[in-house]
Amino acid sequence: MSAGDVVGIVANGALPYEFDAITREAVPVGDYVVVRTADGSEVLGMVEGTTINSEIMEVARNFSDASEAGELALRNPRDKSYSSHVRVLGLLDGLRSGEVRMPSLPPVPGSTMRRATPEELSAAFGGPDRRWFPIGSLLRSPSVRVHVDVNRVASRHLAILASTGAGKSNMLALIAKAIAGLRGTMVIFDYHGEYAGLDLGGRGRPVMPVVNPRHLDPDELADLLEIREGAGKQRHVLEEALSGARDARDFWGSLREGVEGQEDDREYREPARRVADIIESALRRFGSVLDPDSPPPLRLLAEGYVNVVNLSELSPRQADVVISRYMEEVLADRKRSRSGEPGVLRKPVVLALEEAHVFIPGGREDRTKTRETAARIAREGRKFGVSLVIVSQRPQRLDQDVLSQMGSLAVGRLLNQRDRSFVQDSSEFLTEEMTGYLPDLNPGEAILVGQWVKLPAMVKVDRVEEKLVGMDVDAVGEWSSWGGPSEDTDEFIRR
């Protein structure tokens, strides 16, 4: 059945914002339909649920009955009944001009429901100016391109949530390319080293995660050196040594002397020796991260570029210190800029955090430095031109207060019921019907809701071809590239 054809009749109980329809056939979830309200206005709606019933199957109580009833039902086309639940998205005239206005009256029961045409959908999902960029195509109408608003990403925060392998990093790569094309400023905290090969048209900048230890508090330095959180005496030794080393010309030499000087105290002799060993080991393994002569993190970022901070060599605790430091300095600098004081970052900044559930956890016991900073950015970043993009495959582990302040969502396949419930409870944009469909999405498909889209959309997201890291490995293909004759697998196993 083509677009524009009548597919159903509005049932009783219609409301201005939702209605049920008895349909001619099963209408796929995610399809867009048009009906007229009681005052004659056309409204666009999205099918959120579809049901198929058989009257004959109602009487089946065991397998034999069901088998016989099933054969009868298949031979009798009038036995089947189809119905759909439709969410009203807005008046069609308003959507054509880019304005979302809800109707004041519901559709009249008995009125016809038709499929929306590609022209109507293109007008609703198109991008009228350069702040909109295409992110994919409608899942049920592939000819219709879906545009999202970069301004909303840069001001109202975004969460990208999906199971492993469902396309989260591909989505973030698309956003990064769009921001790079607009000469915007973005910082990606790349925990797995996935974005190094991204083609950003010369607007990408790799950033080593360098931190000046002089500017760290004792706990931050202890975390970077990987001193256990419960090692109180070792941390005390480091704190005492750090106080005398901050302004020393030879920072590490002074820190070592401060540690060794505490070996005279019997209580701290062994902890001091252990701290000395930890410092030497840390400098051998990741000394490049701790540079007492490095400039502040802001000086390592380039305005008008997508800055990719590669954290792949750091432990979660080390990465937490680095991320929180960068975030704190970006927010403080943007506050200065907005108040008229000299600042390094004069334009809005988008901060993107992979593995957000690790660094912004929701448990009371799992407090991280990044969590506190991210919560502050989620609350007040909009006023100062700092936005947050959080990416996670385990939404239920996220801080709910932070997630609830994300103005937009891109949600891919989520198989875990607790993850789905957590996302729905944390967001005003996802309906129960949309949430229920999340397990059925395929990799690369997502539901887009919130302020960055004009209307909720089920989308087949464009693929970033050059983004190879993070994709599943084709082990068989790579092994086969060695060349030479290959053997039949079944025959080889039977030997």
N, C-alpha and C positions, 0 to 999 in steps of 0.2 A: 504494500500500500504506500503510495507516494505522499510526500509532504503536502499539506493543505487538504487532504481527504478527511472526511468524517471518520473518526475512530471510536466514538463513544457518545453516550448520553449521560448528562449530569443526573445523579441520583438525589434522593431526598436528603435533607440535613446539611445542605451546602452552607458554608460560612464565607465571609469575605477573604479569609486567608487560606482556606483549604476546603476541599470537597472530594467526594467519591464519585466515580463514574462507572457505569456499566458499559463495557467495551465490546467491540466486534471481535476482537482477537486479543491475545496477550500482548500488552504494550510494554516494551522493555523499561526497566528502571533507568532513569536518566534521560528519557525522551522528554521533549518540550511540546506542550499543547497549548491551544488557544480556545477560550470560551468567551461568551458575552455575559456581562453582568445584567442585573435587573434594569439598569438604566441604559443599556445598549453599548456600554464601553467594552472593548476587547481587552482581556487580560492574558498574560503569559503565565503558564504554570509548568512545574517540573514533576514528572511521575516519580514518586518516592517508594511506591510499593505496588505490586501486581499479584493478583490471586486468581487461580483457576480452580473451579469446583465442578464436580460431577454429581448430579442428583442420583444416578443409579448407584454410584459408589457409596452413597450415604448409608445404604442398607447392608453393606458388606460387613460381616462380623468375624469372619475367619478367612483363611487363605483360599479355600475352595470357592466361597462366595465371591471373594475379591477377584479371583481369576475369571469366573463367569461374568461378573459385573463389568470387569475391564473389557472383555471382548464385546459385550453389548454397547458399552460406552464408546468404544472405538468406531463401531458401525453406525452410531447415532450422533450426527453432528449437533443436533439440537439439545443433546444432553449436557453439553459443556456450557458453563457460564464464566465470563471473564469480568473482572473488576479491577480498578486502579484507584489508588489514593494519590491525590495531586496537591502539591503545595503551590499556592499562588505567589508569584514573584513580583508582579507589578503590572501597572497599566501599560499596554503595548505602545500607545502613543508617546508616553513619557520615556520608555526605554529606547525608542527610536532616536530621541534627542539627548540620550545620555542621562536622563533623570529617572530615578526610581520612586514611583508614587503608587501607593497601595489603594485599591478600590474601597469605597465606603459601603458597597452593596455586594452580596454574593451572586453567583450565577443562578439562574432560575432552573429548578429541577425540570428535566425533560428537554432542556436546550442541548444543542449539539456541541461536541468537542472535536476539534480537528488538530492535526499535527501542524506545528509551526513550520513555516517555509524557511529554507536556507537564507533568503534575503532578510526575513524578520530576525533570525538569530544572528546573522552577521552584523546587523545594525545594533543589536543588544550587546554583543560581545566584542565589537570592534574597538579600536583605539583611535579616538578623535585627534590626539596630538602626541607629541614625542615623549610625554611622560608614560605612555602606555607601550608595553612591548609584548609581542606574541610569545606565549609559553607552550602552546600546544593546540590541539584540535578537539572539538567536542567528541566525546566517546561515541555517541549515537549519530552524530552528523559530521563525519570527518572533513567535509568541505568547509566547515565553519571554524575559523581561527579564533582562539580565545586570547584576549589581551589582559594583562594585569598592570596595575598602577604602581610605578616605581616610587612615586611620592609617598604612597602609603607604606611601602616597605621601609622607606627611609625616615618615617616619622611615627608609625603606629605599631611597629614590631611584627614579627612573623615567626610562626612555628612550623617546621617541616617534620612530620611524624610518619613513620612507616617501619615495617619490619625490615630486617636485614635483606638486602638484595632487591628491594622494591623500588629503588630509584631516588633516594633522598639526596645523595651527593650529586647526582645528575641534575636535580632541581636546583641545588645551590650553585652549581656550575653555570646553569642558564642565567640565573640572577646576577652572578658575578660578571658574565659577559655583557649583560645589558648595562650594568653600572659602569663597566669599563668603557663601553661605547658612548656613554654620556659624560665621560671624564669625571665620574664621581669618585669618592673616597670610600674604600672598603677595607676592612681587616678581617681575614679569615684565619681563625685559629685551627690549624690543620693537624689534628692529632695523629693521623695515619699517613701523612705525606701523599695525599690523593690529588692535590691540585697543582703540583709542580709543572706538569706538562700541558696545562690548560692554555689554549691560544686566546690571549686577551688583547690582541692587536697592538702589542707594544705597550699596553697599559698595565702590565702585571709587574710586580716587584717581589722577589723572594726576600724574606727577612729571617735572619738567624735569631733565635730566641735568647738574645744576650741581656743579662741583668747585671747591674752594678751592685755588688754585695755591700758597698758602703751605705747604700740607701735602704737596705732591708732591715726589718726589725729582727730580733734574735730568733723568733719562731720561724719566720720566713726563711732565714738562712739555714736554720736547722733542717727544715723540710727539704730545701734544695740539696743539702749535703746528705740527706737521707738518714738523719739521726732519728731513731724511733720516737714516736710521740710520748711514750711512757718512760723514756730514759731521762728522768728528771735531772739527775746529777750531771749527765753529759750535756744537757741543754744549759744547765747553770754554768758549767765551765765555758761553754761557747759564748754565753751572754757576757760573762765577765771579760773574756778576751776581746770580744767585739767592741766593747765600750772604749778600749784604748787603741783600737786599730782603725777606727773610722777615718780619722784625718791623717793617718800616717802615710808617708810617701810610698813606702813598701808595705802595702796592705797585708799581703799574705805572710810576709816575714814577721810583721808585727803581731798578726793573729797567732802564728805559731808560737812566738815568744810568750804571748799572753796565756796560751794554753799550757805550755811547758812550765811556766812559772807557778802553776797551781799544783804541780806534782809534789811540791814540798809539803802540802797539806795531806796528811794520811787519808782523810775522808775522801779526797778528790783525786788521789794519785792514780788509781786505775781508770776512773772516768776520763781524766785528762789524757792519759796515754791512749785510751780508745778514741777520743776525739781527734788527737793528733793523727792517728792512723786513718780515720775517716776523712780528714781533710786531704791527706796525701792521695788516698784512693779516689776521692771525688775529683781532684784536679787532674789526675791521669785520665779518668774516664770522660768527664765532660767539663773540663776546665774552660773550654771556649764559651760556655754559657755564663760563667761567672767571671766577668772582666771588671776589675776595679777602676779601669780607666775608660770604660765605655760611657757614651753620653746617655742621657735619659731615653727611655723607650720611644718617646715622641719623636726624637731626632732620627730614629731609624725608619720612621714611616714616611711615605711620600704622599703628599696631597694630590688628588686627581688620579690616583692609581689604586689597583686592587693589590693590597699588601698581603702576602701569604706567609704567615708565621709557621714554620715547620717545627712541630713539637714531637715528631715521631721518635726521637731518640730519648725523650724524657719519660720518667715515671709519672703516674697520675698526680702524686703529691708535688713533684717538681713543676709539672705543667700547670697545676693549680696556682702556684706562686707567680709564674710568668704571666698567665692569663689575667689574673686579678690585678697585677701591676700595670699591665697595658691598659686594661679597662679603666682603672682608677685614674690614670694619667690622661686618657682621652676625655673622660667625663669632666675632670677638673679643667682641662685646657679649653674645652668647649664652653664651660661656664664663664671662664675669663673672656673668651671671644665675644660671647653674647652680651657681656656687661660692658664692652667697649675697651677692655684691656688688651694688650698685645697677646696674641696666641699663635701657636704653631699651626693648628688646624682651623682655618678660617671658614670652612664649608662643612655641611652636615657629613656625618660619618656613620657607616653601617658596620656593626660588629657581628660577625658570624661565628658561631661556636658549634663545632662538631662534638658528638658524644656528650651532649648537654646533660644527660642524666648522671654522668660521672662528676661533673663540675658544678651542677646546680641540683643537688639531690634534695629530696623532700623529707627524709627522716630527720628527727630532732638530733639524733646522735651523729648524723653524717654532715656536720657543718663544714663547709669549705670556704676559703677566702673568696673564691669566684662567686659563690652563691650570694654572699652579702652584697658584692658590687653589682652583680647582675640584677638583683632585686631592686637596688637603687636606680639603675638605668631603666628598668621596666616601669618604675613609678614616675620618674621625673625626666628621663632622657629626652622625651618628646619636646620639652620646653627648650632644650639646649641643642637640638639637632644631633642627638645620638640615638640610634635605634639598634635593636637586638634581633638577630635571626638565630633561633635555637634549633638544632637538628638532633633528633633522637629516635632510636628504635625501641626504647623502653619508656614510654610516656608516664607509666604509673610510678616510676622512680623519680620523676621530676618534682621540683618544688611547685605545689599547686598555685600558690600566689603569683609566681612568675608566669606560669602557663596561662593563668586566667587573664593576664594583662596583655597577651598577644592579640593584637587587633586583627590579624589575619592568620588563616591556617591553610596548609597544604597537607592533606592526610592521604597516605597511600594504604596499601594492604596492611591491616593489623589483624593477626590471627588470635591474639590473646584477649579473652573477654575482659579481663581486668584492665588492660591497656585501653580498650575501646570505651569502657564505662568511665574510666578516669578522664579521658579526653572529653567525652560528652559532658561530664559533670563540671569540667573546668572551663567550658566554652559556651557562650550563648549562641553560637552560630551553627553548631551541628545538631540536627534533629535526631530523634531516636531512630527514625527510618533510615536516614543517611548512615548513621553509625552501624546499623545492622547490616548494611551492604558492604562494609569495609573488608571483610574476609574474602569477598568474591572478586575484588579488584586484582588485576594481573600486574606483574612488574611493569613499571612505567606509566601506570594509570593512577590518577589521584582525584580526590574531591577537593575543590578549591572553594573556600568560603571566607567571609569577612570583608574587611574594608578595601582589600586590594583588588577585588573583582566586583563588577556591577551586580552580578547575580551568582548564586551558587552554581557550580559547574562540575560535571564529571568529565575529566580531560585525559586524553592520551598525550602525555608530555613529550615535547621534542627531545630527541636524543643528541647529546653532545658527543660527537664522534671521537674527538681526540682525547676524551677523558677515559683512559683505560684502567688506571689503578682503581680498585674498589669493585670492579666487575668480576664475575666468576671466571676462574681460569679454565681455559680449554686444554686440559692436561693431555687428552688423547691427541689433539691436533699438534701440540708442541712436541710430544714424544715422537709422533710420526715424522716430524721434520728432520729427524736424524738421517732419513733416507734409507735405501736398501729395501729388500723384499720384506713384506709384512706377512705374518702367518694368520690363518683363520683362528679366531679366538676359541671357538668351540673345540676344534681339533687339538689345539695346544693344551687346553685344560684336560682333555680326555687322556693325555699321555700318561 
